[in-house]
Structure formats: C-alpha cells, structure tokens
Amino acid sequence: MEPNFGRINTLLVEAFNDILVIEESELKKSQFKDLSITEMHTIEAIGMYKKKDHF
C-alpha cells in the first residue's frame, strides 16, 4: 500500500501547486495586484478571527 500513498501525495502536491498558480494569476488581474499571495493569505487568516472585546 505504500506506493499508493506516494502517488496520492504526488497528485495532491501537484493539485496544490496548480491552485497556487491559478490563484496568483487571478490576483494579478484584480484590484489587489500589488499584493503577494502570502500577503493575501495573511490578510485572510487575520480576518478569520473576531475582534475580542477588551474590558
């Protein structure tokens, strides 16, 4: 079964890399073309958390 895990891993890595290429291409076409993928992912991650109320 080990060879199957290797093949699955290869396919997932290829799919992930393809997604990154598409994501970067589409970002460059948007109003946010001056941001990198890393910056966009950071902004998205920060936005996932609700602001905490300070007492």
C-alpha distance matrix in Angstrom:
0.0 3.8 5.6 5.4 6.9 9.2 10.3 11.0 12.8 14.8 15.8 17.0 18.9 20.5 21.5 22.9 24.8 26.2 27.4 29.1 30.9 32.1 33.2 35.1 36.7 37.9 39.1 41.3 42.9 43.8 46.7 44.4 44.0 45.2 42.3 39.0 35.6 35.4 38.8 38.1 34.9 37.1 39.8 37.4 35.9 39.5 40.5 37.8 39.9 43.2 46.2 47.2 50.8 52.7 55.4
3.8 0.0 3.8 5.3 5.2 6.6 8.9 10.0 10.8 12.6 14.5 15.5 16.7 18.7 20.2 21.2 22.8 24.6 25.9 27.2 29.0 30.6 31.6 33.2 35.0 36.4 37.4 39.4 41.3 42.2 45.0 42.6 42.0 43.0 40.1 36.6 33.4 33.0 36.5 36.1 33.0 35.0 37.9 35.7 34.2 37.7 39.0 36.5 38.5 41.9 44.8 45.8 49.5 51.2 54.0
5.6 3.8 0.0 3.8 5.4 5.1 6.3 8.7 9.8 10.6 12.5 14.3 15.4 16.7 18.5 20.0 21.2 22.7 24.5 25.9 27.3 28.8 30.2 31.8 33.2 34.8 36.1 37.9 39.7 40.9 43.9 41.6 40.7 41.9 39.2 35.8 32.6 32.6 36.2 35.6 32.8 35.1 38.0 35.8 34.7 38.3 39.5 37.2 39.5 43.0 45.9 47.2 50.9 52.7 55.6
5.4 5.3 3.8 0.0 3.8 5.3 5.1 6.1 8.5 9.8 10.6 12.2 14.1 15.3 16.4 18.2 19.9 21.0 22.5 24.3 25.8 27.0 28.3 30.3 31.6 32.9 34.3 36.3 37.8 38.9 42.0 39.9 39.2 40.6 37.9 34.6 31.3 31.4 34.9 34.0 31.1 33.6 36.2 33.8 32.8 36.5 37.4 35.0 37.4 40.8 43.8 45.2 48.9 50.9 53.8
6.9 5.2 5.4 3.8 0.0 3.8 5.4 5.1 6.0 8.5 9.9 10.4 12.1 14.1 15.2 16.2 18.2 19.8 20.9 22.4 24.3 25.7 26.6 28.4 30.2 31.4 32.5 34.6 36.4 37.2 40.0 37.7 37.2 38.3 35.4 32.1 28.8 28.6 32.1 31.3 28.3 30.6 33.3 31.0 29.7 33.3 34.4 32.0 34.2 37.7 40.6 41.9 45.6 47.5 50.4
9.2 6.6 5.1 5.3 3.8 0.0 3.8 5.5 5.1 6.2 8.7 9.9 10.5 12.3 14.2 15.2 16.5 18.3 19.9 21.1 22.7 24.4 25.5 27.0 28.7 30.3 31.4 33.2 35.1 36.2 39.1 36.7 35.8 36.9 34.2 30.7 27.6 27.5 31.1 30.6 27.8 30.1 33.0 31.0 29.9 33.5 34.8 32.7 35.1 38.6 41.4 42.9 46.6 48.4 51.5
10.3 8.9 6.3 5.1 5.4 3.8 0.0 3.8 5.4 5.1 6.2 8.6 9.9 10.6 12.3 14.2 15.4 16.5 18.4 20.1 21.2 22.6 24.2 25.9 27.1 28.7 30.1 31.9 33.5 34.8 37.9 35.8 34.9 36.3 33.8 30.4 27.2 27.7 31.2 30.4 27.8 30.5 33.1 31.0 30.3 34.0 34.9 33.0 35.6 39.1 42.0 43.7 47.5 49.5 52.6
11.0 10.0 8.7 6.1 5.1 5.5 3.8 0.0 3.8 5.4 5.1 6.2 8.6 9.9 10.5 12.2 14.2 15.3 16.4 18.4 20.1 21.1 22.3 24.3 25.8 26.9 28.3 30.4 31.9 32.9 35.9 33.8 33.2 34.7 32.0 28.8 25.4 25.8 29.2 28.1 25.4 28.1 30.5 28.1 27.4 31.1 31.9 29.7 32.4 35.8 38.8 40.5 44.2 46.3 49.4
12.8 10.8 9.8 8.5 6.0 5.1 5.4 3.8 0.0 3.8 5.5 5.1 6.1 8.5 9.8 10.4 12.2 14.1 15.3 16.5 18.4 20.0 20.8 22.5 24.4 25.7 26.7 28.7 30.6 31.5 34.3 31.9 31.3 32.4 29.6 26.3 23.0 23.0 26.5 25.8 23.0 25.5 28.2 26.1 25.2 28.8 30.0 28.0 30.5 34.1 36.9 38.6 42.3 44.2 47.4
14.8 12.6 10.6 9.8 8.5 6.2 5.1 5.4 3.8 0.0 3.8 5.5 5.2 6.2 8.6 9.9 10.6 12.2 14.2 15.4 16.6 18.4 19.8 21.2 22.7 24.4 25.7 27.3 29.2 30.5 33.5 31.2 30.2 31.4 28.9 25.5 22.5 22.9 26.5 25.9 23.5 26.2 28.9 27.0 26.5 30.1 31.2 29.6 32.4 36.0 38.7 40.6 44.4 46.3 49.6
15.8 14.5 12.5 10.6 9.9 8.7 6.2 5.1 5.5 3.8 0.0 3.8 5.5 5.1 6.1 8.6 9.9 10.5 12.3 14.3 15.4 16.5 18.1 20.0 21.1 22.5 24.1 26.0 27.4 28.7 31.9 30.0 29.0 30.7 28.3 25.2 21.9 22.8 26.2 25.1 22.8 25.9 28.2 26.0 25.8 29.6 30.2 28.6 31.6 35.0 37.9 40.0 43.7 45.9 49.2
17.0 15.5 14.3 12.2 10.4 9.9 8.6 6.2 5.1 5.5 3.8 0.0 3.8 5.4 5.0 6.0 8.5 9.8 10.5 12.3 14.3 15.3 16.2 18.3 19.9 21.0 22.2 24.4 26.0 26.8 29.8 27.7 27.1 28.6 25.9 22.8 19.4 20.0 23.4 22.1 19.6 22.5 24.9 22.6 22.2 26.0 26.7 24.9 27.8 31.3 34.2 36.2 40.0 42.1 45.4
18.9 16.7 15.4 14.1 12.1 10.5 9.9 8.6 6.1 5.2 5.5 3.8 0.0 3.8 5.4 5.1 6.1 8.6 9.8 10.6 12.4 14.3 15.1 16.5 18.4 20.0 20.9 22.7 24.7 25.8 28.6 26.3 25.4 26.5 23.9 20.6 17.4 17.8 21.4 20.7 18.3 21.1 23.8 22.0 21.6 25.3 26.3 25.0 27.8 31.4 34.1 36.2 39.9 41.8 45.2
20.5 18.7 16.7 15.3 14.1 12.3 10.6 9.9 8.5 6.2 5.1 5.4 3.8 0.0 3.8 5.5 5.1 6.1 8.6 9.9 10.7 12.4 14.1 15.4 16.6 18.4 19.9 21.4 23.1 24.6 27.8 25.7 24.5 26.0 23.8 20.6 17.6 18.8 22.3 21.3 19.5 22.7 25.0 23.2 23.4 27.1 27.9 26.8 29.9 33.4 36.0 38.4 42.1 44.1 47.6
21.5 20.2 18.5 16.4 15.2 14.2 12.3 10.5 9.8 8.6 6.1 5.0 5.4 3.8 0.0 3.8 5.5 5.1 6.2 8.7 10.0 10.6 12.1 14.3 15.4 16.5 18.1 20.1 21.4 22.6 25.8 24.0 23.2 25.1 22.8 19.9 16.6 18.1 21.3 19.7 17.9 21.3 23.2 21.0 21.5 25.2 25.6 24.4 27.7 31.0 33.8 36.3 39.9 42.2 45.7
22.9 21.2 20.0 18.2 16.2 15.2 14.2 12.2 10.4 9.9 8.6 6.0 5.1 5.5 3.8 0.0 3.8 5.4 5.1 6.3 8.8 10.0 10.4 12.3 14.3 15.4 16.3 18.5 20.2 21.1 23.9 21.7 21.1 22.6 19.9 16.9 13.5 14.6 17.8 16.5 14.5 17.7 19.8 17.9 18.1 21.8 22.4 21.4 24.5 28.0 30.6 33.1 36.8 38.9 42.4
24.8 22.8 21.2 19.9 18.2 16.5 15.4 14.2 12.2 10.6 9.9 8.5 6.1 5.1 5.5 3.8 0.0 3.8 5.4 5.1 6.3 8.7 9.8 10.6 12.4 14.3 15.2 16.7 18.9 20.2 23.1 20.9 19.6 21.0 18.7 15.5 12.5 14.0 17.4 16.5 15.0 18.2 20.5 19.1 19.6 23.1 24.0 23.4 26.6 30.0 32.4 35.0 38.6 40.6 44.1
26.2 24.6 22.7 21.0 19.8 18.3 16.5 15.3 14.1 12.2 10.5 9.8 8.6 6.1 5.1 5.4 3.8 0.0 3.8 5.4 5.2 6.3 8.5 10.0 10.7 12.4 14.2 15.6 17.1 18.7 22.0 20.3 19.0 21.0 19.2 16.4 13.5 15.8 18.7 17.3 16.3 19.9 21.5 19.9 21.1 24.5 24.8 24.4 27.8 31.0 33.6 36.3 39.9 42.1 45.7
27.4 25.9 24.5 22.5 20.9 19.9 18.4 16.4 15.3 14.2 12.3 10.5 9.8 8.6 6.2 5.1 5.4 3.8 0.0 3.8 5.4 5.1 5.9 8.5 9.8 10.5 12.0 14.2 15.5 16.5 19.6 17.9 17.2 19.3 17.1 14.7 11.4 13.7 16.4 14.4 13.3 17.0 18.4 16.5 17.8 21.2 21.3 20.8 24.3 27.4 30.0 32.9 36.4 38.7 42.3
29.1 27.2 25.9 24.3 22.4 21.1 20.1 18.4 16.5 15.4 14.3 12.3 10.6 9.9 8.7 6.3 5.1 5.4 3.8 0.0 3.8 5.5 5.0 6.0 8.5 9.9 10.3 12.3 14.4 15.3 18.1 15.9 14.9 16.5 14.2 11.3 8.2 10.5 13.3 12.0 11.2 14.6 16.3 15.1 16.4 19.6 20.1 20.1 23.5 26.7 28.9 31.8 35.3 37.3 41.0
30.9 29.0 27.3 25.8 24.3 22.7 21.2 20.1 18.4 16.6 15.4 14.3 12.4 10.7 10.0 8.8 6.3 5.2 5.4 3.8 0.0 3.8 5.5 5.2 6.1 8.7 9.9 10.8 12.8 14.6 17.7 15.9 14.1 16.1 14.6 12.0 9.8 12.7 15.2 14.0 14.1 17.4 18.8 17.9 19.6 22.6 23.0 23.3 26.7 29.8 31.9 34.9 38.4 40.4 44.1
32.1 30.6 28.8 27.0 25.7 24.4 22.6 21.1 20.0 18.4 16.5 15.3 14.3 12.4 10.6 10.0 8.7 6.3 5.1 5.5 3.8 0.0 3.8 5.5 5.1 6.2 8.5 10.0 10.9 12.6 16.1 14.9 13.6 16.2 14.9 13.1 10.8 14.1 16.0 14.0 14.3 17.9 18.6 17.3 19.5 22.4 22.2 22.5 26.1 28.9 31.2 34.4 37.7 40.0 43.7
33.2 31.6 30.2 28.3 26.6 25.5 24.2 22.3 20.8 19.8 18.1 16.2 15.1 14.1 12.1 10.4 9.8 8.5 5.9 5.0 5.5 3.8 0.0 3.8 5.5 5.3 6.1 8.7 10.1 10.7 13.7 12.0 11.4 13.8 12.0 10.3 7.6 11.0 12.6 10.3 10.7 14.3 14.8 13.6 15.9 18.7 18.5 19.1 22.6 25.4 27.5 30.8 34.1 36.3 40.0
35.1 33.2 31.8 30.3 28.4 27.0 25.9 24.3 22.5 21.2 20.0 18.3 16.5 15.4 14.3 12.3 10.6 10.0 8.5 6.0 5.2 5.5 3.8 0.0 3.8 5.5 5.0 6.2 8.8 10.0 12.8 10.7 9.1 11.1 9.7 7.7 6.2 9.9 11.4 9.9 11.2 14.3 15.0 14.7 17.0 19.4 19.7 20.8 24.0 26.8 28.6 31.8 35.0 37.0 40.8
36.7 35.0 33.2 31.6 30.2 28.7 27.1 25.8 24.4 22.7 21.1 19.9 18.4 16.6 15.4 14.3 12.4 10.7 9.8 8.5 6.1 5.1 5.5 3.8 0.0 3.8 5.5 5.3 6.7 9.2 12.5 11.5 9.3 12.2 11.8 10.7 9.8 13.5 14.7 13.0 14.6 17.8 18.0 17.6 20.3 22.6 22.4 23.6 27.0 29.6 31.4 34.7 37.9 40.0 43.7
37.9 36.4 34.8 32.9 31.4 30.3 28.7 26.9 25.7 24.4 22.5 21.0 20.0 18.4 16.5 15.4 14.3 12.4 10.5 9.9 8.7 6.2 5.3 5.5 3.8 0.0 3.8 5.4 5.1 6.5 10.1 9.7 8.7 12.1 11.6 11.4 10.3 14.1 14.5 12.1 13.9 17.1 16.6 15.9 19.0 21.1 20.4 21.6 25.1 27.3 29.2 32.7 35.7 38.0 41.7
39.1 37.4 36.1 34.3 32.5 31.4 30.1 28.3 26.7 25.7 24.1 22.2 20.9 19.9 18.1 16.3 15.2 14.2 12.0 10.3 9.9 8.5 6.1 5.0 5.5 3.8 0.0 3.8 5.3 5.2 7.9 6.4 5.6 8.7 7.9 8.1 7.7 11.3 11.1 8.9 11.4 14.2 13.6 13.5 16.6 18.4 17.9 19.6 22.8 25.1 26.6 30.1 33.1 35.2 38.9
41.3 39.4 37.9 36.3 34.6 33.2 31.9 30.4 28.7 27.3 26.0 24.4 22.7 21.4 20.1 18.5 16.7 15.6 14.2 12.3 10.8 10.0 8.7 6.2 5.3 5.4 3.8 0.0 3.8 5.6 8.0 7.0 4.2 7.5 8.2 8.7 9.6 13.1 12.9 11.5 14.3 16.8 16.3 16.8 19.8 21.3 21.1 23.0 26.1 28.3 29.6 33.1 35.9 37.8 41.5
42.9 41.3 39.7 37.8 36.4 35.1 33.5 31.9 30.6 29.2 27.4 26.0 24.7 23.1 21.4 20.2 18.9 17.1 15.5 14.4 12.8 10.9 10.1 8.8 6.7 5.1 5.3 3.8 0.0 3.8 7.0 7.9 6.3 10.0 11.1 12.2 12.7 16.3 15.8 13.8 16.6 19.2 18.2 18.2 21.6 23.1 22.2 24.1 27.4 29.2 30.6 34.3 36.9 39.1 42.7
43.8 42.2 40.9 38.9 37.2 36.2 34.8 32.9 31.5 30.5 28.7 26.8 25.8 24.6 22.6 21.1 20.2 18.7 16.5 15.3 14.6 12.6 10.7 10.0 9.2 6.5 5.2 5.6 3.8 0.0 3.8 5.2 5.5 9.1 9.9 11.7 12.2 15.5 14.3 11.9 15.0 17.2 15.6 15.7 19.3 20.4 19.2 21.4 24.5 26.0 27.3 31.0 33.5 35.7 39.4
46.7 45.0 43.9 42.0 40.0 39.1 37.9 35.9 34.3 33.5 31.9 29.8 28.6 27.8 25.8 23.9 23.1 22.0 19.6 18.1 17.7 16.1 13.7 12.8 12.5 10.1 7.9 8.0 7.0 3.8 0.0 3.8 5.6 8.1 9.3 12.2 13.4 16.1 14.1 12.1 15.6 17.1 14.9 15.8 19.4 19.7 18.5 21.2 23.9 25.1 25.9 29.6 31.9 33.9 37.5
44.4 42.6 41.6 39.9 37.7 36.7 35.8 33.8 31.9 31.2 30.0 27.7 26.3 25.7 24.0 21.7 20.9 20.3 17.9 15.9 15.9 14.9 12.0 10.7 11.5 9.7 6.4 7.0 7.9 5.2 3.8 0.0 3.8 5.4 5.7 8.7 10.1 12.5 10.3 8.7 12.4 13.7 11.8 13.1 16.4 16.8 16.2 19.0 21.6 23.2 23.9 27.5 30.0 31.9 35.5
44.0 42.0 40.7 39.2 37.2 35.8 34.9 33.2 31.3 30.2 29.0 27.1 25.4 24.5 23.2 21.1 19.6 19.0 17.2 14.9 14.1 13.6 11.4 9.1 9.3 8.7 5.6 4.2 6.3 5.5 5.6 3.8 0.0 3.8 5.5 7.7 9.7 12.5 11.1 10.2 13.7 15.3 14.3 15.5 18.7 19.4 19.3 21.8 24.5 26.4 27.2 30.7 33.3 35.0 38.7
45.2 43.0 41.9 40.6 38.3 36.9 36.3 34.7 32.4 31.4 30.7 28.6 26.5 26.0 25.1 22.6 21.0 21.0 19.3 16.5 16.1 16.2 13.8 11.1 12.2 12.1 8.7 7.5 10.0 9.1 8.1 5.4 3.8 0.0 3.8 6.7 9.9 11.7 9.8 10.2 13.7 14.4 13.6 15.8 18.5 18.8 19.2 22.0 24.3 26.1 26.5 29.9 32.4 33.7 37.4
42.3 40.1 39.2 37.9 35.4 34.2 33.8 32.0 29.6 28.9 28.3 25.9 23.9 23.8 22.8 19.9 18.7 19.2 17.1 14.2 14.6 14.9 12.0 9.7 11.8 11.6 7.9 8.2 11.1 9.9 9.3 5.7 5.5 3.8 0.0 3.8 6.7 8.1 6.0 6.5 10.0 10.7 10.2 12.3 14.8 15.3 16.0 18.6 21.0 23.1 23.7 27.0 29.7 31.1 34.8
39.0 36.6 35.8 34.6 32.1 30.7 30.4 28.8 26.3 25.5 25.2 22.8 20.6 20.6 19.9 16.9 15.5 16.4 14.7 11.3 12.0 13.1 10.3 7.7 10.7 11.4 8.1 8.7 12.2 11.7 12.2 8.7 7.7 6.7 3.8 0.0 3.8 5.3 5.1 6.2 8.6 9.8 10.7 12.3 14.2 15.4 16.6 18.6 21.1 23.8 24.6 27.7 30.8 32.1 35.9
35.6 33.4 32.6 31.3 28.8 27.6 27.2 25.4 23.0 22.5 21.9 19.4 17.4 17.6 16.6 13.5 12.5 13.5 11.4 8.2 9.8 10.8 7.6 6.2 9.8 10.3 7.7 9.6 12.7 12.2 13.4 10.1 9.7 9.9 6.7 3.8 0.0 3.8 5.4 5.0 6.1 8.5 9.9 10.4 12.1 14.2 15.3 16.6 19.4 22.3 23.7 26.8 30.0 31.7 35.4
35.4 33.0 32.6 31.4 28.6 27.5 27.7 25.8 23.0 22.9 22.8 20.0 17.8 18.8 18.1 14.6 14.0 15.8 13.7 10.5 12.7 14.1 11.0 9.9 13.5 14.1 11.3 13.1 16.3 15.5 16.1 12.5 12.5 11.7 8.1 5.3 3.8 0.0 3.8 5.4 5.1 6.1 8.7 9.8 10.4 12.3 14.2 15.4 17.7 20.9 22.0 24.7 28.1 29.4 33.1
38.8 36.5 36.2 34.9 32.1 31.1 31.2 29.2 26.5 26.5 26.2 23.4 21.4 22.3 21.3 17.8 17.4 18.7 16.4 13.3 15.2 16.0 12.6 11.4 14.7 14.5 11.1 12.9 15.8 14.3 14.1 10.3 11.1 9.8 6.0 5.1 5.4 3.8 0.0 3.8 5.5 5.0 6.2 8.6 9.8 10.6 12.3 14.4 16.5 19.1 19.8 22.8 25.9 27.2 30.9
38.1 36.1 35.6 34.0 31.3 30.6 30.4 28.1 25.8 25.9 25.1 22.1 20.7 21.3 19.7 16.5 16.5 17.3 14.4 12.0 14.0 14.0 10.3 9.9 13.0 12.1 8.9 11.5 13.8 11.9 12.1 8.7 10.2 10.2 6.5 6.2 5.0 5.4 3.8 0.0 3.8 5.4 5.1 6.1 8.6 10.0 10.6 12.5 15.2 17.8 19.1 22.3 25.4 27.2 30.9
34.9 33.0 32.8 31.1 28.3 27.8 27.8 25.4 23.0 23.5 22.8 19.6 18.3 19.5 17.9 14.5 15.0 16.3 13.3 11.2 14.1 14.3 10.7 11.2 14.6 13.9 11.4 14.3 16.6 15.0 15.6 12.4 13.7 13.7 10.0 8.6 6.1 5.1 5.5 3.8 0.0 3.8 5.5 5.0 6.0 8.6 9.8 10.7 13.4 16.5 18.2 21.1 24.5 26.4 30.1
37.1 35.0 35.1 33.6 30.6 30.1 30.5 28.1 25.5 26.2 25.9 22.5 21.1 22.7 21.3 17.7 18.2 19.9 17.0 14.6 17.4 17.9 14.3 14.3 17.8 17.1 14.2 16.8 19.2 17.2 17.1 13.7 15.3 14.4 10.7 9.8 8.5 6.1 5.0 5.4 3.8 0.0 3.8 5.4 5.1 6.2 8.6 10.0 11.8 14.9 15.9 18.6 22.0 23.4 27.2
39.8 37.9 38.0 36.2 33.3 33.0 33.1 30.5 28.2 28.9 28.2 24.9 23.8 25.0 23.2 19.8 20.5 21.5 18.4 16.3 18.8 18.6 14.8 15.0 18.0 16.6 13.6 16.3 18.2 15.6 14.9 11.8 14.3 13.6 10.2 10.7 9.9 8.7 6.2 5.1 5.5 3.8 0.0 3.8 5.5 5.2 6.2 8.8 10.7 13.1 14.0 17.2 20.3 22.0 25.8
37.4 35.7 35.8 33.8 31.0 31.0 31.0 28.1 26.1 27.0 26.0 22.6 22.0 23.2 21.0 17.9 19.1 19.9 16.5 15.1 17.9 17.3 13.6 14.7 17.6 15.9 13.5 16.8 18.2 15.7 15.8 13.1 15.5 15.8 12.3 12.3 10.4 9.8 8.6 6.1 5.0 5.4 3.8 0.0 3.8 5.5 5.1 6.4 9.4 12.1 14.0 17.2 20.5 22.7 26.4
35.9 34.2 34.7 32.8 29.7 29.9 30.3 27.4 25.2 26.5 25.8 22.2 21.6 23.4 21.5 18.1 19.6 21.1 17.8 16.4 19.6 19.5 15.9 17.0 20.3 19.0 16.6 19.8 21.6 19.3 19.4 16.4 18.7 18.5 14.8 14.2 12.1 10.4 9.8 8.6 6.0 5.1 5.5 3.8 0.0 3.8 5.4 5.3 7.5 10.9 12.8 15.5 19.1 21.0 24.7
39.5 37.7 38.3 36.5 33.3 33.5 34.0 31.1 28.8 30.1 29.6 26.0 25.3 27.1 25.2 21.8 23.1 24.5 21.2 19.6 22.6 22.4 18.7 19.4 22.6 21.1 18.4 21.3 23.1 20.4 19.7 16.8 19.4 18.8 15.3 15.4 14.2 12.3 10.6 10.0 8.6 6.2 5.2 5.5 3.8 0.0 3.8 5.4 6.0 8.8 9.8 12.6 16.0 17.8 21.5
40.5 39.0 39.5 37.4 34.4 34.8 34.9 31.9 30.0 31.2 30.2 26.7 26.3 27.9 25.6 22.4 24.0 24.8 21.3 20.1 23.0 22.2 18.5 19.7 22.4 20.4 17.9 21.1 22.2 19.2 18.5 16.2 19.3 19.2 16.0 16.6 15.3 14.2 12.3 10.6 9.8 8.6 6.2 5.1 5.4 3.8 0.0 3.8 5.4 7.3 9.0 12.4 15.6 18.0 21.6
37.8 36.5 37.2 35.0 32.0 32.7 33.0 29.7 28.0 29.6 28.6 24.9 25.0 26.8 24.4 21.4 23.4 24.4 20.8 20.1 23.3 22.5 19.1 20.8 23.6 21.6 19.6 23.0 24.1 21.4 21.2 19.0 21.8 22.0 18.6 18.6 16.6 15.4 14.4 12.5 10.7 10.0 8.8 6.4 5.3 5.4 3.8 0.0 3.8 6.6 9.6 12.3 15.8 18.4 21.8
39.9 38.5 39.5 37.4 34.2 35.1 35.6 32.4 30.5 32.4 31.6 27.8 27.8 29.9 27.7 24.5 26.6 27.8 24.3 23.5 26.7 26.1 22.6 24.0 27.0 25.1 22.8 26.1 27.4 24.5 23.9 21.6 24.5 24.3 21.0 21.1 19.4 17.7 16.5 15.2 13.4 11.8 10.7 9.4 7.5 6.0 5.4 3.8 0.0 3.8 6.5 8.7 12.3 14.8 18.2
43.2 41.9 43.0 40.8 37.7 38.6 39.1 35.8 34.1 36.0 35.0 31.3 31.4 33.4 31.0 28.0 30.0 31.0 27.4 26.7 29.8 28.9 25.4 26.8 29.6 27.3 25.1 28.3 29.2 26.0 25.1 23.2 26.4 26.1 23.1 23.8 22.3 20.9 19.1 17.8 16.5 14.9 13.1 12.1 10.9 8.8 7.3 6.6 3.8 0.0 3.8 6.2 9.3 12.4 15.6
46.2 44.8 45.9 43.8 40.6 41.4 42.0 38.8 36.9 38.7 37.9 34.2 34.1 36.0 33.8 30.6 32.4 33.6 30.0 28.9 31.9 31.2 27.5 28.6 31.4 29.2 26.6 29.6 30.6 27.3 25.9 23.9 27.2 26.5 23.7 24.6 23.7 22.0 19.8 19.1 18.2 15.9 14.0 14.0 12.8 9.8 9.0 9.6 6.5 3.8 0.0 3.8 6.5 9.2 12.7
47.2 45.8 47.2 45.2 41.9 42.9 43.7 40.5 38.6 40.6 40.0 36.2 36.2 38.4 36.3 33.1 35.0 36.3 32.9 31.8 34.9 34.4 30.8 31.8 34.7 32.7 30.1 33.1 34.3 31.0 29.6 27.5 30.7 29.9 27.0 27.7 26.8 24.7 22.8 22.3 21.1 18.6 17.2 17.2 15.5 12.6 12.4 12.3 8.7 6.2 3.8 0.0 3.8 6.3 9.6
50.8 49.5 50.9 48.9 45.6 46.6 47.5 44.2 42.3 44.4 43.7 40.0 39.9 42.1 39.9 36.8 38.6 39.9 36.4 35.3 38.4 37.7 34.1 35.0 37.9 35.7 33.1 35.9 36.9 33.5 31.9 30.0 33.3 32.4 29.7 30.8 30.0 28.1 25.9 25.4 24.5 22.0 20.3 20.5 19.1 16.0 15.6 15.8 12.3 9.3 6.5 3.8 0.0 3.8 6.4
52.7 51.2 52.7 50.9 47.5 48.4 49.5 46.3 44.2 46.3 45.9 42.1 41.8 44.1 42.2 38.9 40.6 42.1 38.7 37.3 40.4 40.0 36.3 37.0 40.0 38.0 35.2 37.8 39.1 35.7 33.9 31.9 35.0 33.7 31.1 32.1 31.7 29.4 27.2 27.2 26.4 23.4 22.0 22.7 21.0 17.8 18.0 18.4 14.8 12.4 9.2 6.3 3.8 0.0 3.8
55.4 54.0 55.6 53.8 50.4 51.5 52.6 49.4 47.4 49.6 49.2 45.4 45.2 47.6 45.7 42.4 44.1 45.7 42.3 41.0 44.1 43.7 40.0 40.8 43.7 41.7 38.9 41.5 42.7 39.4 37.5 35.5 38.7 37.4 34.8 35.9 35.4 33.1 30.9 30.9 30.1 27.2 25.8 26.4 24.7 21.5 21.6 21.8 18.2 15.6 12.7 9.6 6.4 3.8 0.0
